[in-house]
Amino acid sequence: MPHTLLISHLHHVSLLVADLEASRRFYEGVLELAPSDTRPNFDFDGIWYDLGPQQIHLMVLPNPDRGTERPRHGGRDRHVALAVADWDALLARLEQVGIPYTTSRSGRRAVFCRDPDGNAVELIGPGV
């Protein structure tokens, strides 16, 4: 008998941020994500981004990891991985705005960087 999966897909990833405007400059200005208008009115600030049927939720809430030393390479930390449509434009953008990144140690066309709050983001090139 075939096994039926309980989980159908990833719905969203939530990230804690301290400065929403700095985060918006990264997620909207650098990564070119567009804000979603589907976020309900919560008792804390934040913003949602649609990525196809999935979302990234930024929440302005106290971060229990604040002050914790994070690994230099984001691939050795918890992270969100995003597929990139234009690899060369992405690398040019990261370098233009001075965002440091490390390359994937797997040999794949992927880089890791961090948002203004230190959340690790993996950016994966087309065809990977």
Sequence and secondary structure as in RCSB ss.txt:
>XXXX:A:sequence
MPHTLLISHLHHVSLLVADLEASRRFYEGVLELAPSDTRPNFDFDGIWYDLGPQQIHLMVLPNPDRGTERPRHGG
RDRHVALAVADWDALLARLEQVGIPYTTSRSGRRAVFCRDPDGNAVELIGPGV
>XXXX:A:secstr
     S     EEEEEES HHHHHIIIIIIS   B S     SS EEEEEETTEEEEEEES  TTTT    SSGG
GS EEEEE S HHHHHHHHHHHT   EE TTSSSEEEEE TT  EEEEE TT 
